[in-house]
């Protein structure tokens, strides 16, 4: 089954990055590297490399782009932040915490999807979210599961003080749920589906209840993109060629999906099931509309407040507004003098207009 790797915030990872380390040097250049890790919405990156589609688009712009799979998700972000890569696939939450919080100005180049049911809360022998009050809740601490719990609790007038979080590895989650002591878990697919299939399990909340908040993005170094627009054009052009293929319903599209499924350790049915709880932005126009939505600044405010509350929004952050986040309309959440995360729709808009 598709393995959703540890999409989490890692305090040690942030602290371990020396401030003296710099991002990939911002200059005109011809060779670029981006990295990714296995997750349903990021499988196209592996296909781009293996199929030659990335090379085709890179050749069009006279550059070289290497796409590298890194098995450890947090390590991929660390390497990007340290300057080993020009771009990296990550969530909006992790981008704000690790590279942006660490001082590396980063741009959301391709907003690929958001979790729309891939993350959820399951209670044992209880059927309402409010029943979670007073329970121990097993989850991967400081992960998107932790964020989902916080948002879910808020929706029923509860807060984290009303429960006890028990840090549990994703590798141990299914076995933990099978024990009598564990009565509540927050996790992601495929673990979520496996636990929810148990006879005493009741899903009570999932990420479809907070649509658009757990976002999966190809982030790139802002200065590198500024100095090398061909890099952005090649990545975006190649990405949407594959997304169009995935949505085509053709034999070629099916073959591409089968290859992505196999690369992620599942079959076509398993991969399509995961896609079913992922809101993929198959067209650039959809991605642009989502990124320009008035909901995105609200989401990033929620995320910043969560990170600050957990003490992981950059070293010494005095408030949730420590790191500035810029949006396509020119507005900013947070410190306008410390903008380190930018949502830029210009390249996706070019793709939507057929201007690549």
C-alpha positions as CSV (number, residue, x, y, z in Angstrom):
1,X,0.0,0.0,0.0
2,X,1.0,3.6,-0.6
3,X,3.3,4.7,2.2
4,X,2.7,8.2,3.3
5,X,6.1,9.2,4.7
6,X,6.5,11.2,7.8
7,X,5.1,14.6,6.7
8,X,6.0,16.4,9.9
9,X,7.6,19.3,11.6
10,X,10.9,18.4,13.2
11,X,12.2,20.8,15.9
12,X,15.6,19.0,15.9
13,X,15.8,19.4,12.1
14,X,15.3,23.1,12.3
15,X,17.7,23.7,15.2
16,X,20.3,21.5,13.6
17,X,20.6,23.8,10.5
18,X,23.4,26.3,11.2
19,X,22.2,29.8,10.4
20,X,25.4,30.3,8.5
21,X,24.3,27.8,5.9
22,X,22.9,29.5,2.8
23,X,20.4,28.4,0.1
24,X,21.5,27.4,-3.3
25,X,23.4,30.3,-4.7
26,X,21.2,32.8,-6.5
27,X,22.7,33.4,-9.9
28,X,22.1,32.7,-13.5
29,X,22.9,29.0,-14.1
30,X,21.9,26.1,-16.3
31,X,21.9,23.1,-13.9
32,X,19.2,22.6,-11.3
33,X,18.1,20.0,-8.8
34,X,14.8,19.4,-7.0
35,X,13.9,16.7,-4.6
36,X,10.7,14.9,-3.5
37,X,9.5,12.1,-1.3
38,X,6.8,9.5,-1.8
39,X,3.2,10.7,-1.3
40,X,0.2,10.3,-3.5
41,X,0.3,13.9,-4.8
42,X,4.0,13.9,-5.4
43,X,4.3,10.7,-7.5
44,X,4.3,12.7,-10.7
45,X,7.7,14.0,-9.9
46,X,9.2,10.6,-10.2
47,X,7.3,9.9,-13.4
48,X,8.6,13.2,-14.8
49,X,12.2,12.1,-14.3
50,X,11.7,8.5,-15.5
51,X,9.6,9.3,-18.5
52,X,11.8,11.9,-20.0
53,X,9.1,14.6,-19.8
54,X,11.3,16.7,-17.5
55,X,14.2,16.5,-19.9
56,X,12.0,17.5,-22.8
57,X,10.9,20.7,-21.0
58,X,14.4,21.4,-19.6
59,X,15.8,21.1,-23.2
60,X,13.2,23.5,-24.4
61,X,14.7,26.2,-22.1
62,X,18.3,25.2,-22.6
63,X,18.8,24.0,-19.0
64,X,19.3,20.8,-17.1
65,X,16.9,19.7,-14.3
66,X,17.5,16.7,-12.1
67,X,14.7,15.3,-10.0
68,X,15.8,13.3,-7.0
69,X,13.8,11.1,-4.7
70,X,14.7,11.2,-1.1
71,X,13.2,8.6,1.1
72,X,13.2,10.7,4.3
73,X,10.8,13.5,3.9
74,X,12.2,15.8,6.7
75,X,15.7,15.2,5.4
76,X,14.6,16.3,1.9
77,X,13.5,19.6,3.4
78,X,16.6,20.0,5.4
79,X,18.8,19.4,2.4
80,X,16.8,22.0,0.4
81,X,17.1,24.5,3.3
82,X,20.8,23.9,3.4
83,X,21.1,24.7,-0.3
84,X,21.7,21.3,-1.8
85,X,18.5,21.6,-3.9
86,X,16.8,24.4,-5.7
87,X,13.3,23.0,-5.0
88,X,11.6,20.5,-2.8
89,X,8.1,19.1,-2.4
90,X,6.6,19.9,1.0
91,X,3.5,21.0,2.8
92,X,2.6,24.6,3.5
93,X,3.1,24.0,7.2
94,X,6.6,22.5,6.8
95,X,7.6,25.3,4.4
96,X,6.7,27.9,6.9
97,X,8.4,26.1,9.8
98,X,11.7,24.8,8.3
99,X,13.0,26.9,5.4
100,X,11.0,30.0,5.9
101,X,11.4,29.9,9.7
102,X,15.1,29.2,9.2
103,X,15.6,32.3,7.1
104,X,15.5,30.8,3.6
105,X,13.2,32.7,1.3
106,X,11.0,30.2,-0.5
107,X,8.3,30.5,-3.2
108,X,5.3,28.2,-3.7
109,X,5.8,27.6,-7.4
110,X,3.3,24.7,-8.0
111,X,0.4,24.3,-5.6
112,X,-0.4,20.7,-6.4
113,X,-3.1,19.4,-4.1
114,X,-4.6,19.4,-0.7
115,X,-5.6,16.6,1.6
116,X,-9.3,16.0,1.3
117,X,-9.8,13.0,3.6
118,X,-6.3,11.5,3.6
119,X,-5.9,12.5,7.3
120,X,-8.4,11.7,9.9
121,X,-9.4,11.0,13.5
122,X,-10.8,7.6,14.6
123,X,-12.4,6.8,18.0
124,X,-12.8,3.4,19.4
125,X,-16.4,2.6,20.4
126,X,-17.4,6.3,20.3
127,X,-19.2,8.0,17.4
128,X,-18.9,11.7,17.9
129,X,-15.9,14.0,17.8
130,X,-16.9,15.6,21.1
131,X,-16.4,12.1,22.8
132,X,-12.7,12.6,22.4
133,X,-12.7,14.9,25.5
134,X,-10.6,13.4,28.3
135,X,-9.0,10.7,26.1
136,X,-5.4,9.9,25.3
137,X,-4.9,10.6,21.6
138,X,-2.2,8.7,19.7
139,X,-0.6,10.6,16.8
140,X,2.7,11.7,15.4
141,X,3.5,14.7,17.5
142,X,4.1,18.0,15.7
143,X,2.9,16.6,12.4
144,X,0.0,17.5,10.1
145,X,-2.0,15.0,12.3
146,X,-1.3,17.2,15.3
147,X,-2.5,20.2,13.3
148,X,-5.6,18.4,12.2
149,X,-6.4,17.5,15.9
150,X,-6.1,21.1,16.9
151,X,-8.4,22.3,14.2
152,X,-10.9,19.5,14.9
153,X,-11.0,20.2,18.6
154,X,-11.7,23.9,17.9
155,X,-14.7,22.9,15.7
156,X,-16.4,21.4,18.8
157,X,-15.4,24.0,21.3
158,X,-12.5,22.0,22.8
159,X,-8.8,22.5,22.9
160,X,-5.7,20.4,23.3
161,X,-5.9,20.8,27.1
162,X,-9.0,18.7,26.9
163,X,-7.0,15.7,25.7
164,X,-3.6,14.1,26.3
165,X,-1.5,13.7,23.2
166,X,0.6,10.5,23.0
167,X,3.4,10.7,20.5
168,X,3.3,7.5,18.4
169,X,5.3,6.6,15.4
170,X,3.3,6.1,12.2
171,X,5.0,2.6,11.9
172,X,3.4,1.7,15.3
173,X,0.0,3.2,14.8
174,X,-2.0,0.2,13.6
175,X,-0.6,-2.1,16.2
176,X,-1.2,0.6,18.9
177,X,-4.8,0.9,17.9
178,X,-5.2,-2.9,18.3
179,X,-4.4,-2.6,22.0
180,X,-7.1,-2.1,24.6
181,X,-5.4,1.0,26.0
182,X,-5.6,3.0,22.8
183,X,-9.0,4.6,22.2
184,X,-8.3,7.5,19.8
185,X,-5.9,8.0,16.9
186,X,-5.1,10.6,14.4
187,X,-3.3,9.4,11.3
188,X,-3.1,9.4,7.5
189,X,-3.7,7.0,4.7
190,X,-3.2,4.1,4.2
191,X,-3.0,3.7,8.0
192,X,-6.3,5.6,8.4
193,X,-8.2,3.3,6.1
194,X,-6.7,0.2,7.8
195,X,-7.7,1.4,11.3
196,X,-11.1,2.7,10.2
197,X,-11.9,-0.8,8.8
198,X,-11.8,-2.3,12.3
199,X,-15.3,-3.3,13.7
200,X,-15.0,-1.0,16.7
201,X,-13.6,2.0,14.8
202,X,-15.5,5.2,14.1
203,X,-14.0,7.9,11.9
204,X,-15.3,11.2,13.4
205,X,-13.3,13.9,11.6
206,X,-11.0,14.1,8.6
207,X,-9.2,16.7,6.5
208,X,-12.2,17.2,4.2
209,X,-13.6,19.1,7.3
210,X,-10.8,21.6,6.8
211,X,-10.5,21.7,3.0
212,X,-7.5,23.5,1.6
213,X,-5.5,23.6,4.8
214,X,-3.0,20.7,4.4
215,X,-1.5,21.7,1.1
216,X,1.2,19.9,-0.9
217,X,3.5,22.2,-2.9
218,X,6.6,22.3,-5.0
219,X,8.6,25.0,-3.2
220,X,11.7,26.6,-4.8
221,X,14.3,29.0,-3.6
222,X,13.0,32.5,-4.3
223,X,16.3,34.1,-5.4
224,X,17.1,31.1,-7.7
225,X,13.7,31.5,-9.3
226,X,14.1,35.2,-9.7
227,X,17.4,34.9,-11.4
228,X,16.4,31.9,-13.5
229,X,12.8,32.1,-14.8
230,X,13.5,29.3,-17.3
231,X,13.8,27.0,-14.2
232,X,10.3,27.9,-13.1
233,X,8.9,27.6,-16.7
234,X,10.4,24.1,-17.2
235,X,9.1,22.7,-13.9
236,X,5.6,24.1,-14.4
237,X,5.4,23.1,-18.0
238,X,6.5,19.5,-17.3
239,X,4.2,19.2,-14.3
240,X,1.1,20.1,-16.1
241,X,1.9,17.9,-19.0
242,X,1.9,15.0,-16.6
243,X,-1.2,16.1,-14.7
244,X,-3.1,16.4,-18.0
245,X,-2.0,12.9,-18.9
246,X,-3.2,11.6,-15.5
247,X,-6.6,13.1,-16.0
248,X,-6.9,12.1,-19.7
249,X,-8.6,8.7,-19.3
250,X,-6.4,7.4,-22.1
251,X,-4.4,4.2,-22.3
252,X,-1.3,6.3,-22.0
253,X,-2.7,8.1,-18.9
254,X,-3.6,4.7,-17.3
255,X,-0.1,3.5,-18.0
256,X,1.4,6.6,-16.3
257,X,-0.9,6.1,-13.3
258,X,0.1,2.4,-13.1
259,X,3.8,3.4,-13.1
260,X,3.2,5.9,-10.3
261,X,1.3,3.3,-8.3
262,X,4.1,0.8,-8.6
263,X,6.7,3.3,-7.6
264,X,4.7,4.1,-4.5
265,X,4.3,0.4,-3.6
266,X,0.7,-0.2,-4.5
267,X,-1.4,-1.1,-7.5
268,X,-3.6,1.1,-9.7
269,X,-6.7,0.6,-7.5
270,X,-4.8,1.5,-4.4
271,X,-3.3,4.6,-6.0
272,X,-6.7,5.7,-7.4
273,X,-8.2,5.3,-3.9
274,X,-5.6,7.6,-2.5
275,X,-6.2,10.1,-5.3
276,X,-9.9,10.0,-4.3
277,X,-9.2,11.6,-1.0
278,X,-6.7,14.1,-2.5
279,X,-7.9,17.3,-4.2
280,X,-5.5,17.3,-7.1
281,X,-5.3,20.5,-9.1
282,X,-5.1,18.9,-12.5
283,X,-5.3,22.2,-14.4
284,X,-3.2,25.3,-13.7
285,X,-6.3,27.4,-13.7
286,X,-7.7,25.5,-10.7
287,X,-4.4,25.9,-8.9
288,X,-4.3,29.6,-9.6
289,X,-7.9,30.1,-8.4
290,X,-7.1,28.2,-5.2
291,X,-3.9,30.1,-4.5
292,X,-5.7,33.5,-5.1
293,X,-8.6,32.5,-2.8
294,X,-9.3,34.6,0.2
295,X,-9.1,31.4,2.2
296,X,-5.4,30.9,1.8
297,X,-4.3,33.8,4.1
298,X,-6.7,32.5,6.8
299,X,-5.2,29.1,6.5
300,X,-1.6,30.4,6.8
301,X,-2.7,32.4,9.9
302,X,-4.0,29.1,11.5
303,X,-0.8,27.4,10.6
304,X,1.4,30.2,11.9
305,X,-0.5,30.2,15.2
306,X,-0.2,26.5,15.5
307,X,3.6,26.6,14.9
308,X,4.1,29.4,17.3
309,X,2.0,27.7,20.0
310,X,4.3,24.6,19.7
311,X,7.4,26.8,19.8
312,X,8.6,25.9,16.3
313,X,8.1,29.0,14.2
314,X,11.7,30.0,13.8
315,X,14.3,30.4,16.6
316,X,13.2,33.1,19.1
317,X,9.9,33.9,17.3
318,X,8.1,36.5,19.5
319,X,4.7,36.0,17.9
320,X,2.9,34.0,15.2
321,X,3.6,36.9,12.8
322,X,7.3,36.5,13.1
323,X,7.7,35.2,9.5
324,X,6.0,37.2,6.7
325,X,3.9,35.3,4.2
326,X,3.2,37.1,0.9
327,X,0.1,36.3,-1.3
328,X,-0.6,36.9,-5.0
329,X,-2.7,40.0,-4.4
330,X,0.3,41.7,-2.7
331,X,-1.0,41.3,0.8
332,X,1.1,39.9,3.6
333,X,0.4,38.0,6.8
334,X,3.1,38.6,9.4
335,X,6.2,40.8,9.4
336,X,6.5,42.6,6.1
337,X,10.2,43.1,6.8
338,X,10.7,39.4,7.2
339,X,8.8,37.9,4.2
340,X,10.3,34.4,3.8
341,X,7.4,32.5,2.2
342,X,5.7,33.6,-1.1
343,X,2.7,32.3,-2.9
344,X,3.4,33.2,-6.6
345,X,0.8,32.3,-9.2
346,X,2.6,33.9,-12.2
347,X,4.1,30.7,-13.6
348,X,1.0,28.7,-13.1
349,X,-0.9,31.5,-14.8
350,X,1.4,31.3,-17.8
351,X,0.6,27.6,-18.0
352,X,-3.1,28.3,-17.8
353,X,-2.8,30.8,-20.7
354,X,-0.8,28.4,-22.8
355,X,2.2,30.7,-22.6
356,X,4.9,28.1,-21.8
